[in-house]
Amino acid sequence: MTNDLIAATAAHMEHLFAGEGSGHDWAHIRRVWLMARRLAIAEPGADPLVTELAALLHDIADWKFHDGDYEAGPRAARAWLASQGASEDLIQRVETVIREVSFKGLGVATPVSSLEAALVQDADRLDAIGAIGIARAFAYGGHKGRALHDPAVPPVTHDSFASYQKNTAPTINHFYEKLLHLKDRLNTDSARAVAAERHAFMETYVARFLAEWDGVD
């Protein structure tokens, strides 16, 4: 049942997200899934079924694509797992992890209540930094029609989830409002070790971007 449910969920998500172009595609979901598994090996004690299912389902109905509805994801995950005969206990545990994954603004704490949630949150945040994180940021910005950069629009420290949800700033602001802070908001030592090089690469990229923007490179 365990392996069959994981395999069925992976196939379901791959089908749902085929052709998605905002950076929240099957490839992203697969990377988060594999990273959560990797972190779980280094940080033993988590329930592997909850960890893997939550990683696979964490973006099944992201609030960013569902009119800000933060419960869309847990609802969709519940419907899928129920259709597969999952127990109520398993469904509730996966729902809880999904609720705890998202970044909600630089000024908003995002605590986790379990090791499973810590692993999935870390895996998702690792995919937002480094080379792929940079590519995903600009893919999402393009998907939303955002400018690359506008020096007249300063970054904002969003002190509420509502403020963060309404953000329409240029993509480069996203680095200052989220991405460059993620390494310090990880839960596990294993994730922090992975993040170090990715963060350094991102810092170098942003410095180069701004130099080229100003024509001083």
FIVEXPA-712049 format. One record per residue (C-alpha): chain; residue number from 1; residue in three letters; y, z, x. Coordinates in Angstrom, 2 decimals, always signed. Each point is the difference from the previous one (the first is absolute). Layout:
<nodes>
NODE,chaine,num,residu,north,up,east
NODE,A,NUM,ALA,Y,Z,X;
...
</nodes>
This chain:
<nodes>
NODE,chaine,num,residu,north,up,east
NODE,A,1,MET,+0.00,+0.00,+0.00;
NODE,A,2,THR,+2.46,+0.98,+2.73;
NODE,A,3,ASN,-0.26,-3.15,+2.09;
NODE,A,4,ASP,-0.28,-2.19,-3.09;
NODE,A,5,LEU,+3.18,+1.47,-1.48;
NODE,A,6,ILE,+1.93,-0.45,+3.23;
NODE,A,7,ALA,-1.21,-3.60,+0.35;
NODE,A,8,ALA,+0.81,-0.78,-3.64;
NODE,A,9,THR,+3.48,+1.53,+0.37;
NODE,A,10,ALA,+0.69,-1.98,+3.16;
NODE,A,11,ALA,-1.05,-3.23,-1.73;
NODE,A,12,HIS,+2.11,+0.87,-3.05;
NODE,A,13,MET,+3.10,+0.61,+2.11;
NODE,A,14,GLU,-0.52,-3.12,+2.07;
NODE,A,15,HIS,-0.15,-2.02,-3.21;
NODE,A,16,LEU,+3.05,+1.69,-1.55;
NODE,A,17,PHE,+2.20,-0.49,+3.06;
NODE,A,18,ALA,-0.99,-3.50,+1.07;
NODE,A,19,GLY,+3.15,-1.98,+0.79;
NODE,A,20,GLU,+2.37,+2.99,-0.17;
NODE,A,21,GLY,+3.01,-0.71,+2.21;
NODE,A,22,SER,+2.10,+3.15,+0.25;
NODE,A,23,GLY,-2.00,+1.71,+2.74;
NODE,A,24,HIS,-1.89,+2.14,-2.52;
NODE,A,25,ASP,-2.98,-2.34,+0.06;
NODE,A,26,TRP,-3.76,+0.37,+0.43;
NODE,A,27,ALA,+0.42,-0.13,+3.78;
NODE,A,28,HIS,+2.28,+3.05,-0.18;
NODE,A,29,ILE,-2.41,+1.83,-2.28;
NODE,A,30,ARG,-2.92,-0.85,+2.27;
NODE,A,31,ARG,+1.87,+1.27,+3.09;
NODE,A,32,VAL,+0.87,+3.26,-1.75;
NODE,A,33,TRP,-3.62,+0.39,-1.07;
NODE,A,34,LEU,-1.32,-0.60,+3.52;
NODE,A,35,MET,+2.63,+2.26,+1.57;
NODE,A,36,ALA,-0.76,+2.81,-2.45;
NODE,A,37,ARG,-3.67,-0.29,+0.97;
NODE,A,38,ARG,+0.96,+0.06,+3.68;
NODE,A,39,LEU,+2.19,+3.08,-0.44;
NODE,A,40,ALA,-2.72,+1.73,-2.01;
NODE,A,41,ILE,-2.35,-0.29,+2.97;
NODE,A,42,ALA,+2.59,+1.58,+2.29;
NODE,A,43,GLU,+1.01,+2.64,-2.57;
NODE,A,44,PRO,-3.33,+1.09,-1.52;
NODE,A,45,GLY,-0.34,+1.91,-3.23;
NODE,A,46,ALA,+1.25,-2.47,-2.60;
NODE,A,47,ASP,-2.12,-1.33,-2.84;
NODE,A,48,PRO,-0.70,-3.60,+1.09;
NODE,A,49,LEU,-0.37,-1.33,-3.55;
NODE,A,50,VAL,+3.35,+1.39,-1.16;
NODE,A,51,THR,+1.69,-1.14,+3.21;
NODE,A,52,GLU,-1.31,-3.55,-0.15;
NODE,A,53,LEU,+0.54,-0.50,-3.72;
NODE,A,54,ALA,+3.54,+1.39,+0.14;
NODE,A,55,ALA,+0.81,-2.20,+2.99;
NODE,A,56,LEU,-1.32,-3.07,-1.80;
NODE,A,57,LEU,+1.79,+0.83,-3.26;
NODE,A,58,HIS,+3.27,+1.44,+1.35;
NODE,A,59,ASP,+1.95,-3.19,-0.80;
NODE,A,60,ILE,-1.87,-1.12,-3.11;
NODE,A,61,ALA,+3.21,+0.32,-2.07;
NODE,A,62,ASP,+2.84,+0.92,+2.37;
NODE,A,63,TRP,+3.11,+1.32,-1.75;
NODE,A,64,LYS,+2.10,-2.59,+1.91;
NODE,A,65,PHE,-1.63,-2.73,-2.06;
NODE,A,66,HIS,-0.31,+1.91,-3.27;
NODE,A,67,ASP,+3.60,+0.78,-0.95;
NODE,A,68,GLY,+0.02,+3.26,+1.94;
NODE,A,69,ASP,-2.93,+1.44,-1.97;
NODE,A,70,TYR,-1.53,+2.46,+2.47;
NODE,A,71,GLU,-2.99,+0.66,-2.26;
NODE,A,72,ALA,-0.99,-3.67,-0.20;
NODE,A,73,GLY,-2.16,+0.34,+3.11;
NODE,A,74,PRO,-1.97,+3.08,-1.05;
NODE,A,75,ARG,-0.51,-1.50,-3.47;
NODE,A,76,ALA,-1.33,-3.28,+1.40;
NODE,A,77,ALA,-2.24,+1.82,+2.48;
NODE,A,78,ARG,-1.37,+2.17,-2.81;
NODE,A,79,ALA,-0.74,-3.03,-2.18;
NODE,A,80,TRP,-1.85,-1.75,+2.82;
NODE,A,81,LEU,-2.04,+3.02,+1.07;
NODE,A,82,ALA,-0.87,+0.89,-3.60;
NODE,A,83,SER,-1.23,-3.56,-0.54;
NODE,A,84,GLN,-2.36,+0.54,+2.93;
NODE,A,85,GLY,-1.42,+3.24,-1.38;
NODE,A,86,ALA,+1.76,+2.35,+2.45;
NODE,A,87,SER,+0.04,+3.70,-0.83;
NODE,A,88,GLU,+3.12,+1.65,-1.39;
NODE,A,89,ASP,+0.22,+2.22,+3.08;
NODE,A,90,LEU,-0.04,-3.00,+2.34;
NODE,A,91,ILE,+2.59,-1.84,-2.08;
NODE,A,92,GLN,+2.36,+2.98,-0.01;
NODE,A,93,ARG,-0.29,+0.47,+3.76;
NODE,A,94,VAL,+0.74,-3.67,+0.67;
NODE,A,95,GLU,+2.94,+0.07,-2.43;
NODE,A,96,THR,+1.47,+3.00,+1.84;
NODE,A,97,VAL,-0.21,-1.73,+3.37;
NODE,A,98,ILE,+1.68,-3.12,-1.39;
NODE,A,99,ARG,+2.86,+2.11,-1.39;
NODE,A,100,GLU,+0.56,+1.59,+3.41;
NODE,A,101,VAL,-0.02,-3.13,+2.20;
NODE,A,102,SER,+3.43,-1.54,-0.54;
NODE,A,103,PHE,+3.16,+0.55,+2.01;
NODE,A,104,LYS,+2.75,+1.05,-2.42;
NODE,A,105,GLY,+3.14,+0.09,+2.11;
NODE,A,106,LEU,+1.00,+1.42,+3.37;
NODE,A,107,GLY,+1.37,+3.14,-1.62;
NODE,A,108,VAL,-3.07,+0.55,-2.18;
NODE,A,109,ALA,-3.06,+1.94,+1.17;
NODE,A,110,THR,-3.38,-1.59,-0.70;
NODE,A,111,PRO,-2.55,+2.81,+0.51;
NODE,A,112,VAL,-3.71,-0.59,-0.40;
NODE,A,113,SER,-2.49,+2.34,-1.64;
NODE,A,114,SER,-3.20,-1.10,+1.73;
NODE,A,115,LEU,-1.32,-1.47,+3.22;
NODE,A,116,GLU,-0.92,-3.15,-1.90;
NODE,A,117,ALA,+3.62,-0.46,-1.06;
NODE,A,118,ALA,+1.20,+0.71,+3.54;
NODE,A,119,LEU,-2.28,-2.72,+1.39;
NODE,A,120,VAL,+0.95,-2.64,-2.57;
NODE,A,121,GLN,+3.71,+0.80,+0.24;
NODE,A,122,ASP,-0.18,-0.26,+3.80;
NODE,A,123,ALA,-1.96,-3.26,-0.15;
NODE,A,124,ASP,+2.53,-1.54,-2.39;
NODE,A,125,ARG,+2.93,+1.10,+2.14;
NODE,A,126,LEU,-1.58,-1.34,+3.17;
NODE,A,127,ASP,-0.15,-3.42,-1.64;
NODE,A,128,ALA,+3.76,+0.20,-0.60;
NODE,A,129,ILE,+0.84,+0.25,+3.71;
NODE,A,130,GLY,-0.63,-2.10,+3.09;
NODE,A,131,ALA,-0.24,-3.79,+0.05;
NODE,A,132,ILE,-1.64,-0.31,-3.40;
NODE,A,133,GLY,+2.36,+2.57,-1.48;
NODE,A,134,ILE,+2.96,-2.11,+1.13;
NODE,A,135,ALA,-1.53,-3.13,-1.52;
NODE,A,136,ARG,-0.73,+1.81,-3.26;
NODE,A,137,ALA,+3.55,+1.36,-0.22;
NODE,A,138,PHE,+1.52,-3.47,+0.20;
NODE,A,139,ALA,-2.65,-1.48,-2.31;
NODE,A,140,TYR,+0.91,+2.58,-2.63;
NODE,A,141,GLY,+3.72,-0.49,+0.57;
NODE,A,142,GLY,-0.41,-3.74,-0.48;
NODE,A,143,HIS,-2.10,+0.58,-3.11;
NODE,A,144,LYS,+2.86,+2.09,-1.42;
NODE,A,145,GLY,+2.71,-2.42,+1.11;
NODE,A,146,ARG,+1.59,+2.46,+2.42;
NODE,A,147,ALA,+2.21,-0.91,+2.94;
NODE,A,148,LEU,-1.41,+0.47,+3.48;
NODE,A,149,HIS,+2.98,+2.08,+1.09;
NODE,A,150,ASP,+3.54,+0.80,-1.05;
NODE,A,151,PRO,+2.01,+2.20,+2.39;
NODE,A,152,ALA,+2.32,+0.88,-2.89;
NODE,A,153,VAL,-2.88,+1.73,-1.85;
NODE,A,154,PRO,-0.90,+3.26,+1.78;
NODE,A,155,PRO,-3.43,+1.62,-0.26;
NODE,A,156,VAL,-0.34,+2.78,-2.56;
NODE,A,157,THR,-1.96,+3.25,+0.13;
NODE,A,158,HIS,-1.51,-0.07,-3.47;
NODE,A,159,ASP,-0.20,+3.58,-1.23;
NODE,A,160,SER,-1.93,-0.80,-3.16;
NODE,A,161,PHE,-2.81,-2.33,-0.99;
NODE,A,162,ALA,+2.24,-1.53,-2.66;
NODE,A,163,SER,+2.56,-0.92,+2.66;
NODE,A,164,TYR,-2.69,-1.51,+2.21;
NODE,A,165,GLN,-1.42,-2.02,-2.89;
NODE,A,166,LYS,+3.40,-1.58,-0.68;
NODE,A,167,ASN,+0.57,-1.04,+3.61;
NODE,A,168,THR,+0.86,-3.69,+0.50;
NODE,A,169,ALA,+1.37,+0.17,+3.55;
NODE,A,170,PRO,-0.64,-2.63,+2.70;
NODE,A,171,THR,-3.38,+0.17,+1.67;
NODE,A,172,ILE,+1.22,+1.29,+3.35;
NODE,A,173,ASN,+1.25,+3.13,-1.79;
NODE,A,174,HIS,-3.58,+0.74,-0.97;
NODE,A,175,PHE,-0.77,+0.75,+3.64;
NODE,A,176,TYR,+2.65,+2.74,+0.07;
NODE,A,177,GLU,-0.78,+1.25,-3.50;
NODE,A,178,LYS,-3.78,+0.19,+0.43;
NODE,A,179,LEU,-1.94,-1.82,+2.68;
NODE,A,180,LEU,+1.49,+1.61,+3.11;
NODE,A,181,HIS,-0.67,+3.45,-1.51;
NODE,A,182,LEU,-3.64,-0.44,-0.94;
NODE,A,183,LYS,-1.51,+1.08,+3.31;
NODE,A,184,ASP,+1.52,+3.45,-0.53;
NODE,A,185,ARG,-1.30,+0.23,-3.56;
NODE,A,186,LEU,-3.68,-0.55,+0.71;
NODE,A,187,ASN,-2.56,+2.67,-0.79;
NODE,A,188,THR,-2.66,-0.36,+2.67;
NODE,A,189,ASP,-0.10,-0.05,+3.79;
NODE,A,190,SER,-2.16,-3.11,-0.12;
NODE,A,191,ALA,+2.60,-1.91,-1.99;
NODE,A,192,ARG,+2.81,+1.20,+2.27;
NODE,A,193,ALA,-1.90,-1.35,+3.02;
NODE,A,194,VAL,-0.24,-3.44,-1.62;
NODE,A,195,ALA,+3.64,+0.12,-1.10;
NODE,A,196,ALA,+1.51,+0.62,+3.43;
NODE,A,197,GLU,-0.33,-3.54,+1.35;
NODE,A,198,ARG,+0.77,-1.62,-3.35;
NODE,A,199,HIS,+3.18,+2.05,-0.32;
NODE,A,200,ALA,+1.14,-0.91,+3.53;
NODE,A,201,PHE,-0.57,-3.70,-0.74;
NODE,A,202,MET,+2.05,+0.30,-3.19;
NODE,A,203,GLU,+2.89,+1.66,+1.85;
NODE,A,204,THR,+0.00,-2.84,+2.53;
NODE,A,205,TYR,-0.07,-2.56,-2.80;
NODE,A,206,VAL,+2.94,+1.51,-1.89;
NODE,A,207,ALA,+2.09,+0.20,+3.18;
NODE,A,208,ARG,-0.77,-3.64,+0.75;
NODE,A,209,PHE,+0.74,-1.04,-3.59;
NODE,A,210,LEU,+3.43,+1.60,+0.06;
NODE,A,211,ALA,+0.82,-1.44,+3.42;
NODE,A,212,GLU,-0.86,-3.49,-1.17;
NODE,A,213,TRP,+1.89,+0.55,-3.26;
NODE,A,214,ASP,+3.13,+0.79,+1.97;
NODE,A,215,GLY,-0.63,-2.77,+2.52;
NODE,A,216,VAL,-0.11,+2.36,+2.99;
NODE,A,217,ASP,-3.62,-0.49,+1.04;
</nodes>
